[in-house]
Amino acid sequence: MSLREKSFAIRGLAALLACLLLSGAPGLATGEAATAAAASASDDQPSAPGQSAGNDDDEGKAPDWQESTLSGDWGGTRQRLFDAGVQVDLVYTADYLRNNSGGLKRGGGYMGNVNLAIALDGEKLLGWRGGSAHLALISNSGGRVNLNDVGSFMGVDNLEAPVNRTGIFEAWLQQSFLDGKASLRAGLYPLDSEFYVTDSSGVFIHPSFGMAAEVADFGSLAGPSIYATSSYGARLRIDPDPAWYAMLAISRGIPSERIDTAGPNISWRKSSGSLLIGEIGFSPVQAGLLGDYFGPAGDDDDYTPISKVALGAWRYAPRFEQLTAVDANDEPLDSRHWGAYLLAEQTVHRVPGTKRDLSLFARYGFTDGRTSTLGHSLSAGMSFRGPFPGREDDVFGIAATRAHADPQGRALLADESGSPLTSSNETVVELTYQAPLLPGLVVQPVLQRIFNPGFQLPDSTVAGIRLQLTL
């Protein structure tokens, strides 16, 4: 692809994102844009439940099962399967969290998740050049710590689902083309496996450090295809050069009446419209803007710093009912359900000659504020890999996230609870330490302080531990 073609592709995708955002926001051209702008500001880590594990950069390279799993290479069986085009990964995650003060009441409980992922290489299996497939089955178990004890609007744990279930969560086919610089993926596809994702926030267990709260929140009609309920969709990704990428996806909406259920939304007739989302990203390190800041990249140095800046936008069709606004006949007014986000993450320090490093992230997203409870959210934090010499795989993290409810959202929440809200914001600070004790065994204590849970409850303190087994 020539420089001119790359430039044209990037400009075209940027224009598409701009059109997507502006078409959902009739008032932006007349001043709301300025208001919105003023308001905005690893593989070593476990994936959130339902998120695809793995890294496209390592595609084609066999994992080191002896160093990353409890059961190893199964006497060579895993390597033979991999050589034939089949990779099988099984992860069990168990959390115990307890609310020690505030919230709804003191109490806690266990939550578990089994994730079986099968990746297929189409060329090795069938001679299908550039083809691949992915199947993920999940099984949830345990209680509902947030629902029963905390009462946070954003949640407390990315394992917690409305109901326990066992079944298919992800099932898609992918075709790569343009010498691997583009790919098309279609099937049962969760958006939070690729969109609005920051690697440096992956260590945290709070749900909003995956896909942020304002996008994950359901609107008045429907919500997105994310854990624990997915739906059919298609995604196009283009990587014109190593420093740039662009993605565009369309997915069926999950009806709002399914908030208290879980399972794939596989019926087109029972879906509620569709969601269109796009994201453009840039890597300062890959573009060479930081030079040899992290040291010379020798042949024996496979270190790769985190480095990404991305802009995304999304909108649903058809129009949604506004949360509380009505016309003169007391009929609900309708509006476009849309939003946009900006994220950035960067490794800012590396201990020379090691993989010990410090990475920072920040994310801001906003919605139309009429069809969704949340008007915007902001999160930021840091993760320090290898905080102590001799413990290069440990990760220490501290982060905070805040969600803001706009006037219609606050009115709806107050009406549903039957009592006035005490705040328009809910804020969470999480402190965690992830420690691999054996190959495939990770222990992770966690502490959260939640301010104004549910926008009206006493401040809550949640403490617990995560145990993750990679088999």
C-alpha positions as CSV (number, residue, x, y, z in Angstrom):
1,M,0.0,0.0,0.0
2,S,1.5,3.3,-1.1
3,L,1.8,6.4,1.3
4,R,-0.9,8.1,-0.7
5,E,-3.2,5.1,-0.3
6,K,-2.5,4.9,3.4
7,S,-3.2,8.6,3.8
8,F,-6.5,8.3,1.8
9,A,-7.6,5.3,3.9
10,I,-6.9,7.1,7.2
11,R,-8.7,10.3,6.1
12,G,-11.6,8.3,4.8
13,L,-12.1,6.4,8.0
14,A,-11.7,9.6,10.1
15,A,-14.4,11.2,8.0
16,L,-16.6,8.1,8.5
17,L,-16.2,8.4,12.3
18,A,-17.0,12.1,12.2
19,C,-20.1,11.5,10.1
20,L,-21.2,8.8,12.5
21,L,-20.9,11.1,15.5
22,L,-22.4,14.2,13.9
23,S,-25.4,12.3,12.4
24,G,-26.4,11.2,15.9
25,A,-26.0,14.6,17.3
26,P,-28.1,17.2,15.4
27,G,-27.0,20.0,17.7
28,L,-23.2,19.6,17.6
29,A,-22.8,21.8,14.6
30,T,-24.4,24.7,16.5
31,G,-22.4,24.8,19.6
32,E,-22.7,21.4,21.4
33,A,-19.4,20.3,20.0
34,A,-17.6,23.0,22.0
35,T,-19.4,22.0,25.1
36,A,-18.6,18.4,24.6
37,A,-14.9,19.1,24.0
38,A,-14.7,21.3,27.1
39,A,-16.2,18.5,29.2
40,S,-13.9,15.8,27.9
41,A,-10.7,15.7,29.2
42,S,-1.0,-8.0,28.2
43,D,-0.9,-11.0,27.6
44,D,0.6,-11.2,31.1
45,Q,-2.7,-10.0,32.5
46,P,-5.9,-12.0,32.7
47,S,-8.5,-11.1,30.1
48,A,-11.9,-9.9,31.4
49,P,-14.6,-12.6,31.1
50,G,-15.6,-13.0,27.5
51,Q,-12.8,-11.0,26.1
52,S,-10.7,-12.8,23.5
53,A,-7.3,-13.7,24.8
54,G,-4.2,-13.5,22.7
55,N,-2.3,-10.9,20.7
56,D,-2.4,-10.5,16.9
57,D,1.3,-9.7,17.0
58,D,2.0,-13.2,18.3
59,E,-0.2,-14.9,15.7
60,G,1.5,-18.1,14.4
61,K,3.8,-18.5,17.4
62,A,3.1,-21.4,19.7
63,P,2.6,-20.5,23.3
64,D,5.0,-21.7,26.0
65,W,2.6,-24.0,27.8
66,Q,5.1,-25.1,30.3
67,E,5.5,-21.5,31.5
68,S,1.9,-20.4,31.2
69,T,-0.3,-23.3,32.2
70,L,-0.7,-25.7,35.0
71,S,-1.1,-28.8,32.8
72,G,1.8,-28.0,30.4
73,D,1.9,-29.4,26.9
74,W,-0.1,-32.6,27.6
75,G,2.8,-34.8,26.6
76,G,3.2,-33.0,23.3
77,T,-0.5,-33.1,22.4
78,R,-1.0,-29.4,22.5
79,Q,2.0,-28.8,20.2
80,R,0.6,-31.4,17.7
81,L,-2.8,-29.7,17.8
82,F,-1.2,-26.3,17.3
83,D,0.8,-27.6,14.3
84,A,-2.5,-28.9,12.9
85,G,-4.2,-25.6,13.4
86,V,-6.0,-26.0,16.7
87,Q,-5.3,-24.2,19.9
88,V,-7.3,-24.9,23.1
89,D,-7.2,-22.7,26.2
90,L,-9.1,-23.3,29.4
91,V,-9.1,-20.7,32.2
92,Y,-11.0,-20.9,35.5
93,T,-11.3,-17.6,37.5
94,A,-12.8,-17.5,41.0
95,D,-13.4,-14.3,43.1
96,Y,-14.4,-13.8,46.7
97,L,-15.4,-10.2,47.5
98,R,-16.9,-8.8,50.7
99,N,-18.6,-5.4,51.3
100,N,-17.2,-4.3,54.7
101,S,-19.1,-1.0,55.0
102,G,-21.7,1.2,53.4
103,G,-23.6,0.1,50.3
104,L,-26.7,-2.0,50.8
105,K,-25.4,-4.2,53.7
106,R,-22.4,-6.0,54.9
107,G,-21.8,-9.3,53.2
108,G,-19.9,-11.1,50.5
109,G,-19.7,-14.1,48.3
110,Y,-18.0,-16.2,45.7
111,M,-18.2,-15.8,41.9
112,G,-16.7,-18.1,39.3
113,N,-16.2,-18.2,35.6
114,V,-14.9,-21.0,33.3
115,N,-13.7,-19.9,29.8
116,L,-13.0,-22.5,27.2
117,A,-11.5,-21.0,24.0
118,I,-10.8,-22.8,20.8
119,A,-8.9,-21.1,18.0
120,L,-8.7,-22.6,14.5
121,D,-6.1,-21.7,11.8
122,G,-8.0,-22.1,8.5
123,E,-4.8,-22.5,6.4
124,K,-3.4,-25.3,8.5
125,L,-6.7,-27.1,8.8
126,L,-8.3,-26.7,5.4
127,G,-5.8,-24.8,3.2
128,W,-8.1,-21.7,3.7
129,R,-5.5,-18.9,3.2
130,G,-6.0,-16.0,5.6
131,G,-8.9,-17.8,7.3
132,S,-9.4,-18.4,11.0
133,A,-12.2,-19.1,13.5
134,H,-12.8,-18.7,17.2
135,L,-15.2,-20.4,19.6
136,A,-15.6,-19.5,23.3
137,L,-17.8,-21.2,25.8
138,I,-18.4,-19.8,29.3
139,S,-19.9,-21.1,32.5
140,N,-20.7,-18.8,35.4
141,S,-21.3,-19.8,39.0
142,G,-21.7,-18.2,42.5
143,G,-23.6,-15.3,43.9
144,R,-24.3,-11.6,43.2
145,V,-22.1,-9.4,45.5
146,N,-22.9,-6.1,43.9
147,L,-26.7,-6.8,43.5
148,N,-27.1,-8.1,47.0
149,D,-24.6,-6.2,49.1
150,V,-23.1,-3.2,47.4
151,G,-25.7,-1.6,45.1
152,S,-23.1,0.1,42.8
153,F,-24.5,1.4,39.5
154,M,-21.3,0.4,37.7
155,G,-20.8,-2.9,39.5
156,V,-17.8,-4.2,41.4
157,D,-16.6,-7.3,39.6
158,N,-16.3,-8.2,35.9
159,L,-17.3,-11.8,36.7
160,E,-20.7,-10.9,38.0
161,A,-23.5,-11.6,35.6
162,P,-27.3,-11.3,36.0
163,V,-27.8,-15.1,36.0
164,N,-25.5,-18.1,36.0
165,R,-25.4,-20.0,32.7
166,T,-23.3,-22.3,30.6
167,G,-23.1,-21.9,26.8
168,I,-21.6,-20.4,23.8
169,F,-20.5,-16.7,24.2
170,E,-18.4,-16.2,21.1
171,A,-18.3,-17.9,17.7
172,W,-16.9,-16.1,14.6
173,L,-15.1,-16.6,11.3
174,Q,-12.4,-14.2,10.1
175,Q,-10.8,-13.6,6.7
176,S,-7.6,-11.6,6.4
177,F,-6.6,-9.9,3.1
178,L,-4.3,-7.2,1.7
179,D,-1.3,-9.2,2.9
180,G,-2.6,-9.3,6.4
181,K,-3.3,-5.5,6.6
182,A,-7.0,-6.0,6.8
183,S,-9.5,-8.5,8.2
184,L,-13.2,-9.1,8.2
185,R,-14.7,-10.9,11.2
186,A,-18.4,-12.1,11.4
187,G,-20.5,-14.2,13.8
188,L,-21.4,-14.2,17.5
189,Y,-19.2,-11.2,18.4
190,P,-18.8,-9.3,21.7
191,L,-17.7,-5.7,21.0
192,D,-15.7,-5.5,24.3
193,S,-13.2,-8.0,22.9
194,E,-11.7,-5.2,20.7
195,F,-13.4,-1.8,21.1
196,Y,-12.7,0.7,23.9
197,V,-9.9,-1.5,25.3
198,T,-6.7,-0.5,27.1
199,D,-4.2,-3.1,27.9
200,S,-2.8,-1.3,31.0
201,S,-6.3,-1.4,32.7
202,G,-6.7,-5.1,32.1
203,V,-5.3,-6.0,35.6
204,F,-8.3,-4.4,37.4
205,I,-11.4,-6.4,38.2
206,H,-13.9,-3.5,38.2
207,P,-16.2,-3.8,35.1
208,S,-15.6,-0.2,34.0
209,F,-11.9,-0.8,33.3
210,G,-13.0,-3.1,30.5
211,M,-15.6,-1.3,28.3
212,A,-16.4,1.9,30.1
213,A,-19.7,2.3,31.9
214,E,-21.4,4.8,29.6
215,V,-21.1,2.5,26.6
216,A,-21.8,-0.7,28.6
217,D,-25.0,0.8,30.1
218,F,-28.2,-0.1,28.4
219,G,-30.2,2.7,26.8
220,S,-34.0,3.0,26.9
221,L,-34.4,0.4,24.2
222,A,-31.3,-1.8,23.9
223,G,-27.6,-2.3,24.9
224,P,-24.4,-3.5,23.4
225,S,-23.1,-7.0,22.7
226,I,-20.7,-7.5,25.6
227,Y,-20.1,-9.9,28.5
228,A,-22.3,-11.8,29.5
229,T,-24.8,-11.5,26.6
230,S,-23.5,-11.4,23.1
231,S,-25.1,-11.1,19.6
232,Y,-24.3,-11.4,16.0
233,G,-22.2,-8.8,14.3
234,A,-19.4,-8.1,11.8
235,R,-16.2,-6.2,12.2
236,L,-13.8,-4.7,9.6
237,R,-10.2,-3.9,10.7
238,I,-7.5,-2.1,8.6
239,D,-3.9,-1.7,9.6
240,P,-2.3,0.5,6.9
241,D,1.0,0.4,8.7
242,P,2.3,-0.7,12.2
243,A,1.5,2.7,13.7
244,W,-2.2,3.0,12.7
245,Y,-5.3,0.9,12.8
246,A,-9.0,1.5,12.2
247,M,-12.0,-0.7,13.0
248,L,-15.7,-0.5,12.1
249,A,-18.3,-2.9,13.4
250,I,-22.1,-3.4,13.2
251,S,-23.9,-5.6,15.8
252,R,-27.5,-6.4,16.7
253,G,-28.7,-4.6,19.9
254,I,-29.5,-6.6,23.0
255,P,-33.1,-5.7,24.1
256,S,-33.4,-3.9,27.4
257,E,-35.8,-6.5,28.7
258,R,-32.9,-8.9,28.6
259,I,-30.9,-7.0,31.1
260,D,-31.8,-9.6,33.8
261,T,-31.0,-12.5,31.6
262,A,-27.8,-13.9,30.0
263,G,-27.0,-15.8,26.9
264,P,-26.4,-15.2,23.2
265,N,-29.0,-13.0,21.5
266,I,-29.2,-15.1,18.4
267,S,-32.7,-14.2,17.2
268,W,-32.8,-11.3,14.7
269,R,-36.5,-10.9,15.2
270,K,-36.1,-10.5,19.0
271,S,-33.3,-8.0,18.7
272,S,-33.7,-4.2,19.1
273,G,-32.1,-2.4,16.2
274,S,-28.4,-2.3,15.5
275,L,-25.3,-0.7,16.9
276,L,-22.6,0.9,14.6
277,I,-19.2,1.6,16.2
278,G,-15.9,2.8,14.8
279,E,-12.5,3.3,16.3
280,I,-9.2,4.8,14.9
281,G,-6.0,4.3,16.8
282,F,-2.4,5.4,16.7
283,S,0.8,4.1,18.4
284,P,3.5,6.8,19.1
285,V,6.1,4.1,19.7
286,Q,5.4,2.3,16.5
287,A,5.6,5.6,14.7
288,G,9.0,6.2,16.1
289,L,8.1,9.3,18.0
290,L,9.8,8.2,21.2
291,G,13.0,7.0,19.5
292,D,15.1,4.7,21.7
293,Y,13.6,6.0,24.9
294,F,13.1,2.4,26.2
295,G,16.5,1.3,25.1
296,P,17.9,-0.2,22.0
297,A,15.8,-2.9,20.5
298,G,18.3,-5.7,20.0
299,D,17.6,-9.1,18.4
300,D,17.4,-10.7,21.9
301,D,15.1,-8.0,23.3
302,D,11.5,-8.9,22.7
303,Y,10.2,-6.1,25.0
304,T,7.3,-4.1,23.6
305,P,6.0,-1.0,25.4
306,I,2.3,-0.2,25.6
307,S,1.5,2.8,23.4
308,K,-1.9,3.8,22.0
309,V,-4.1,6.8,21.4
310,A,-7.6,6.1,20.0
311,L,-10.8,7.9,19.1
312,G,-14.2,6.1,18.8
313,A,-17.8,6.8,18.2
314,W,-21.0,4.7,18.2
315,R,-24.7,5.0,17.6
316,Y,-27.8,2.9,17.5
317,A,-30.7,2.6,15.1
318,P,-33.6,3.1,15.2
319,R,-34.3,6.1,17.5
320,F,-34.7,5.5,21.2
321,E,-37.3,6.8,23.7
322,Q,-35.9,9.5,26.0
323,L,-35.8,8.4,29.6
324,T,-38.2,10.8,31.1
325,A,-39.0,13.6,28.6
326,V,-42.6,13.6,27.2
327,D,-44.5,15.8,24.7
328,A,-47.7,17.8,25.3
329,N,-49.7,14.5,25.0
330,D,-47.6,12.8,27.6
331,E,-46.0,10.6,25.0
332,P,-42.3,9.9,25.3
333,L,-40.0,12.0,23.1
334,D,-37.5,10.1,21.1
335,S,-33.8,10.8,20.2
336,R,-30.7,9.3,18.7
337,H,-28.8,7.0,21.1
338,W,-25.1,7.8,20.5
339,G,-21.8,8.5,22.1
340,A,-18.0,8.9,21.6
341,Y,-14.8,8.3,23.5
342,L,-11.1,9.1,23.6
343,L,-8.5,6.9,25.2
344,A,-4.7,6.9,25.7
345,E,-2.2,4.6,27.3
346,Q,1.6,4.7,27.3
347,T,4.5,3.0,29.0
348,V,6.4,5.9,30.6
349,H,9.3,4.0,32.4
350,R,11.2,0.8,31.9
351,V,13.9,-0.6,34.1
352,P,16.8,-1.0,31.6
353,G,17.3,-4.5,30.3
354,T,14.1,-5.9,31.9
355,K,10.4,-6.2,31.3
356,R,9.7,-4.2,34.5
357,D,7.8,-1.1,33.5
358,L,5.2,1.6,34.5
359,S,2.3,2.3,32.2
360,L,-0.4,5.0,32.5
361,F,-3.9,5.2,31.0
362,A,-6.8,7.7,30.7
363,R,-10.2,7.4,29.1
364,Y,-13.2,9.7,28.6
365,G,-16.5,8.9,27.0
366,F,-19.9,10.7,26.7
367,T,-23.4,9.9,25.4
368,D,-26.4,11.9,24.1
369,G,-27.6,12.1,27.8
370,R,-31.2,11.7,26.9
371,T,-31.6,8.0,26.1
372,S,-29.0,6.7,28.6
373,T,-28.7,7.1,32.3
374,L,-25.0,8.1,32.2
375,G,-24.0,11.3,30.5
376,H,-20.2,10.7,30.6
377,S,-17.5,8.7,32.4
378,L,-13.8,9.3,33.1
379,S,-11.2,6.8,34.2
380,A,-7.4,6.9,34.8
381,G,-4.8,4.8,36.4
382,M,-1.4,3.1,36.4
383,S,0.0,-0.4,36.3
384,F,3.5,-1.3,37.4
385,R,4.8,-4.6,36.1
386,G,7.6,-6.0,38.2
387,P,7.4,-3.6,41.1
388,F,10.1,-5.7,42.9
389,P,13.4,-7.1,41.5
390,G,13.0,-10.9,41.0
391,R,9.2,-10.5,40.6
392,E,9.0,-9.3,36.9
393,D,5.6,-10.9,36.3
394,D,3.9,-9.3,39.3
395,V,1.6,-6.3,38.5
396,F,0.6,-3.5,40.9
397,G,-2.2,-1.3,39.9
398,I,-4.2,1.7,41.1
399,A,-7.0,3.4,39.2
400,A,-10.1,5.4,39.5
401,T,-13.3,5.8,37.5
402,R,-16.2,8.2,37.8
403,A,-19.6,7.9,36.1
404,H,-21.9,11.0,35.8
405,A,-25.7,10.7,35.5
406,D,-27.3,13.5,33.4
407,P,-30.7,15.1,34.5
408,Q,-32.9,12.6,32.8
409,G,-30.9,9.7,34.2
410,R,-31.0,11.1,37.7
411,A,-34.8,11.6,37.4
412,L,-35.2,8.0,36.3
413,L,-33.0,6.6,39.1
414,A,-34.8,8.6,41.7
415,D,-38.2,7.5,40.4
416,E,-37.1,3.8,40.4
417,S,-35.7,3.9,43.9
418,G,-38.5,6.0,45.4
419,S,-36.0,8.4,47.1
420,P,-33.9,11.4,46.0
421,L,-30.3,10.9,44.9
422,T,-27.5,12.3,47.0
423,S,-25.0,12.7,44.2
424,S,-24.9,12.9,40.4
425,N,-21.6,10.9,40.3
426,E,-20.5,7.5,41.4
427,T,-16.7,7.1,41.9
428,V,-14.6,4.0,42.4
429,V,-10.9,3.7,43.4
430,E,-9.3,0.3,43.0
431,L,-6.0,-1.0,44.4
432,T,-4.8,-4.4,43.3
433,Y,-1.7,-6.6,43.2
434,Q,-1.4,-9.6,40.8
435,A,1.1,-12.3,41.6
436,P,1.8,-15.4,39.6
437,L,2.8,-18.1,42.1
438,L,3.2,-21.0,39.7
439,P,3.0,-21.4,35.9
440,G,-0.8,-21.0,35.3
441,L,-1.6,-20.0,38.9
442,V,-2.3,-16.3,39.7
443,V,-3.4,-14.8,43.0
444,Q,-4.7,-11.2,43.1
445,P,-5.9,-9.4,46.2
446,V,-8.1,-6.3,45.5
447,L,-9.5,-3.4,47.5
448,Q,-12.1,-1.0,46.2
449,R,-13.6,2.2,47.7
450,I,-16.9,3.2,46.1
451,F,-18.2,6.7,46.7
452,N,-22.0,7.2,46.4
453,P,-22.8,3.7,45.1
454,G,-26.0,3.9,43.2
455,F,-25.8,7.7,43.4
456,Q,-27.5,7.5,46.8
457,L,-26.0,4.9,49.1
458,P,-23.4,5.2,51.8
459,D,-19.7,4.9,50.7
460,S,-18.7,1.3,50.4
461,T,-15.4,-0.5,51.0
462,V,-15.0,-3.8,49.2
463,A,-12.1,-6.2,49.7
464,G,-11.4,-9.6,48.3
465,I,-9.2,-11.9,46.2
466,R,-9.1,-13.4,42.7
467,L,-7.7,-16.8,41.9
468,Q,-7.0,-17.6,38.3
469,L,-6.0,-21.1,37.0
470,T,-4.9,-21.5,33.4
471,L,-5.1,-25.2,32.6
